[in-house]
Amino acid sequence: MNGYVKFQTPEGEPIVINIDRVNVVRRYRGGDDACAVNFEKGNFVVVAGSLDVVMRALAEG
């Protein structure tokens, strides 16, 4: 799946993100266990993982 990275939501459900559409990644609500991944039109999804883990996964994808 070139250009896509698999993550999980904080509830444990799988989610696949197209890295070409990502604009911003930030911590979600002050915790270190979830990140918000923002897309082109201001939409975002919350994924489980620290900021370092999520950014590393996106960079490797």
C-alpha positions as CSV (number, residue, x, y, z in Angstrom):
1,M,0.0,0.0,0.0
2,N,2.3,2.7,-1.3
3,G,1.4,6.1,0.1
4,Y,-0.9,4.8,2.8
5,V,-0.1,4.0,6.4
6,K,-2.2,1.9,8.8
7,F,-3.0,3.2,12.2
8,Q,-5.5,2.5,14.9
9,T,-8.0,4.9,16.5
10,P,-7.7,5.3,20.3
11,E,-10.7,2.9,20.5
12,G,-8.6,0.2,18.6
13,E,-10.4,0.4,15.2
14,P,-8.1,0.2,12.2
15,I,-7.7,3.2,9.9
16,V,-5.7,3.8,6.8
17,I,-4.3,7.3,6.0
18,N,-3.2,8.6,2.6
19,I,0.0,10.4,3.4
20,D,-0.3,12.7,0.3
21,R,-3.3,14.3,1.9
22,V,-1.8,15.1,5.3
23,N,-1.2,18.7,6.1
24,V,-0.6,18.8,9.9
25,V,-0.1,16.3,12.7
26,R,-0.5,17.5,16.3
27,R,-1.1,16.1,19.8
28,Y,-4.7,15.5,20.6
29,R,-6.2,17.1,23.7
30,G,-3.0,17.4,25.6
31,G,-2.2,13.7,25.9
32,D,0.8,11.9,24.6
33,D,-1.2,8.8,23.6
34,A,-3.2,10.2,20.6
35,C,-2.6,12.5,17.6
36,A,-4.9,14.5,15.3
37,V,-4.0,14.2,11.6
38,N,-5.4,17.1,9.6
39,F,-6.2,16.9,5.9
40,E,-6.5,19.5,3.1
41,K,-10.0,20.8,3.9
42,G,-9.6,21.0,7.7
43,N,-11.0,17.5,8.4
44,F,-9.1,15.4,10.9
45,V,-8.9,11.9,12.3
46,V,-7.5,10.9,15.7
47,V,-5.0,8.1,15.8
48,A,-3.4,6.3,18.6
49,G,0.3,6.9,19.2
50,S,2.6,9.7,20.4
51,L,3.6,12.5,18.0
52,D,7.0,10.9,17.4
53,V,5.6,7.5,16.5
54,V,3.0,8.9,14.1
55,M,5.4,11.2,12.4
56,R,7.9,8.4,12.0
57,A,5.3,6.1,10.5
58,L,4.2,8.9,8.0
59,A,7.8,9.6,7.0
60,E,8.5,5.9,6.4
61,G,5.2,5.5,4.4
